[in-house]
């Protein structure tokens, strides 16, 4: 059920943004890919296929776990590098973390099923 919800959210929100900015954005890959995405709490890359369908041009994938980042990068390679990727391991609640991110404008910021990690206690 969670996977279906994520797929619907990704498709509806990215289509909406692509439609709004299509006149102003250009494809750097030549395949109609337009969107720049910040994925907070990207996990092990389970959503790579969903993002590919959304025609992503550039993805910053951020996760607390270095193991998750390594798994994401491996899945991304197995998917034949469907978009430009920059991975950042770190705590997304840290103010200094965002200085490590090389890109500053995103069409979509995704933070699915990760906000509960911000709290130290119940």
NORFENKA-V361497 format. One record per pair of residues at least 12 apart in sequence whose C-alpha atoms are under 10 Angstrom apart, sorted by the first residue. I is the first residue (numbers start at 1). J is the second residue. D is the distance in Angstrom with one decimal. If there is no record, write none. Layout:
i->[I	I]
j->[J	J]
d->[D	D]
This chain:
i->[2	2	3	3	3	5	6	6	6	6	6	7	7	7	7	7	7	8	9	9	9	10	10	10	10	10	10	10	10	11	11	11	11	11	12	13	13	13	13	13	14	14	14	14	14	14	14	14	14	14	14	15	15	15	17	17	17	17	18	18	18	18	18	18	18	18	19	21	21	21	22	22	26	27	27	27	28	28	28	28	29	29	29	29	29	29	30	31	31	31	32	32	32	33	33	33	33	33	33	33	33	33	34	34	34	34	34	34	35	35	35	35	35	35	35	35	35	35	35	36	36	36	36	36	36	36	36	36	36	36	36	36	36	36	37	37	37	37	37	37	37	37	37	37	37	37	37	37	37	38	38	38	38	38	38	38	38	38	38	38	38	38	38	38	38	38	39	39	39	39	39	39	39	39	39	39	39	39	40	40	40	40	40	40	40	40	40	40	40	40	40	40	40	41	41	41	41	41	41	41	41	41	41	41	41	41	41	41	41	41	41	42	42	42	42	42	42	42	42	42	42	42	42	42	42	42	42	42	43	43	43	43	43	43	43	43	43	43	43	43	43	43	43	44	44	44	44	44	44	44	44	44	44	44	44	44	44	45	45	45	45	45	45	45	45	45	45	46	46	46	46	47	47	47	48	48	48	48	48	48	48	49	49	49	49	51	51	52	52	52	52	53	55	55	56	56	56	56	56	56	57	57	57	57	58	58	58	58	58	58	58	59	59	59	59	59	59	59	59	59	59	60	60	60	60	60	60	60	60	60	60	61	61	61	61	61	61	61	61	62	62	62	62	62	62	62	62	62	62	62	63	63	63	63	63	63	63	64	64	64	64	64	64	64	65	65	65	65	66	66	66	66	67	68	69	69	69	69	70	70	72	73	73	73	86	86	86	87	88	88	91	91	92	92	92	92	93	93	93	93]
j->[112	113	46	47	50	112	47	50	110	112	113	47	49	50	51	53	54	50	50	110	112	47	50	51	53	54	108	110	112	50	51	53	54	55	54	54	107	108	109	110	34	35	36	37	51	53	54	55	56	107	108	35	54	55	34	35	107	108	33	34	35	54	55	56	107	108	34	34	35	107	34	35	57	55	56	57	57	58	83	84	56	57	58	82	83	84	57	55	56	57	55	56	57	52	53	54	55	56	57	58	82	83	54	55	56	57	58	107	51	54	55	56	57	58	59	83	106	107	108	55	56	57	58	59	60	83	84	103	104	105	106	107	108	109	51	56	57	58	59	60	61	85	103	105	106	107	108	109	110	58	59	60	61	62	86	87	101	103	104	105	106	107	108	109	110	111	59	60	61	62	63	87	106	108	109	110	111	112	60	61	62	63	64	88	91	92	109	110	111	112	113	114	115	61	62	63	64	65	68	69	89	90	91	92	110	111	112	113	114	115	117	60	61	62	63	64	65	68	69	72	87	88	89	110	111	112	113	114	61	62	63	64	65	66	67	68	69	70	71	72	112	113	114	61	63	65	66	67	68	69	70	71	72	73	74	75	76	61	68	69	70	71	72	73	74	75	76	71	72	75	76	72	75	76	72	75	76	79	81	82	83	75	76	79	82	82	83	79	81	82	83	82	82	83	82	83	84	85	107	108	82	83	84	85	82	83	84	85	86	103	106	82	83	84	85	86	87	103	106	108	109	84	85	86	87	88	101	102	103	106	109	73	85	86	87	88	89	101	110	86	87	88	89	90	91	92	97	98	101	111	87	88	89	90	91	92	114	88	89	90	91	92	93	117	88	89	90	91	87	88	89	90	89	89	87	88	89	90	87	89	87	85	86	87	101	102	103	101	100	101	117	118	114	115	117	118	115	117	118	119]
d->[9.6	8.9	9.0	8.6	9.8	9.8	8.2	8.4	9.8	7.4	9.2	8.0	9.4	6.1	8.7	9.7	9.7	9.2	9.9	9.3	9.4	9.2	7.0	7.2	9.1	7.1	9.1	8.3	9.9	7.6	8.2	7.7	6.0	9.7	9.0	9.1	9.6	7.7	10.0	9.8	9.7	7.6	9.8	9.3	8.9	9.7	6.1	8.4	8.7	8.1	7.0	9.6	7.1	9.1	9.5	7.9	6.6	7.5	9.2	6.8	6.7	8.9	8.9	9.6	8.2	9.8	10.0	8.6	8.9	8.7	7.4	9.2	9.6	9.8	9.6	7.2	7.0	9.3	9.9	9.7	9.8	7.0	9.7	9.7	8.2	9.0	9.6	8.1	9.9	9.0	6.8	8.8	8.4	8.9	9.6	8.1	4.4	5.2	4.8	8.6	9.7	8.2	9.0	6.4	5.8	5.3	8.1	9.1	9.8	8.2	6.8	4.8	5.3	6.6	8.4	9.9	7.6	5.9	7.6	9.6	6.3	6.0	4.7	5.9	8.1	9.7	9.4	8.9	9.8	7.5	5.0	5.4	6.8	8.8	9.0	7.2	8.2	6.3	4.8	6.2	8.2	9.7	9.8	8.7	5.4	6.1	5.0	5.9	7.4	8.7	6.0	4.8	6.2	7.6	9.7	10.0	9.6	9.1	9.5	8.9	6.3	8.3	6.5	4.7	6.2	8.4	7.2	6.1	4.9	6.0	8.5	9.6	9.9	8.3	6.0	4.7	6.1	8.4	8.3	6.4	5.0	6.4	9.2	9.6	9.6	7.0	7.4	6.0	4.8	7.6	9.6	7.7	9.3	7.5	5.6	4.6	7.1	9.0	9.3	9.7	9.6	9.6	9.2	7.8	8.3	6.1	7.1	7.8	5.7	8.5	9.3	9.1	5.6	5.8	5.6	9.1	9.7	8.0	7.9	7.8	9.3	9.8	10.0	8.6	7.9	8.2	9.6	8.7	8.6	8.2	6.2	8.6	7.9	9.7	9.1	5.3	7.0	9.7	8.2	6.9	9.9	9.9	9.2	10.0	8.9	9.2	9.9	8.0	4.6	6.4	7.7	5.0	4.5	8.2	8.9	7.8	9.7	8.9	7.9	8.1	9.4	6.9	4.2	7.6	8.5	6.2	7.2	9.6	7.8	8.2	9.7	9.4	9.9	10.0	8.4	7.7	6.8	7.9	9.7	8.1	9.4	9.8	9.2	7.9	8.6	8.7	8.8	9.3	9.6	6.1	7.4	9.6	8.8	8.3	8.1	6.1	8.4	10.0	9.9	10.0	8.3	5.2	6.1	8.8	9.4	5.6	4.6	6.0	8.0	9.4	9.1	10.0	6.9	6.2	5.0	6.3	8.2	9.4	9.0	9.8	10.0	8.6	6.0	4.8	5.7	7.3	7.7	8.7	8.0	9.2	9.6	9.4	7.3	6.3	4.8	6.2	8.4	9.7	9.7	8.6	5.9	4.8	5.8	6.9	8.4	7.3	9.6	10.0	9.2	9.7	8.2	6.6	5.2	5.8	6.9	7.2	9.4	8.5	5.5	4.4	4.9	7.0	9.6	9.4	9.6	6.3	7.0	8.5	9.8	8.6	5.4	7.7	8.9	8.5	6.7	7.4	6.4	9.6	9.0	9.3	8.6	8.5	9.3	7.8	8.3	8.4	9.2	8.8	7.7	7.4	9.4	8.9	9.7	9.6	9.4	8.3	9.7	9.3	6.7	9.9]
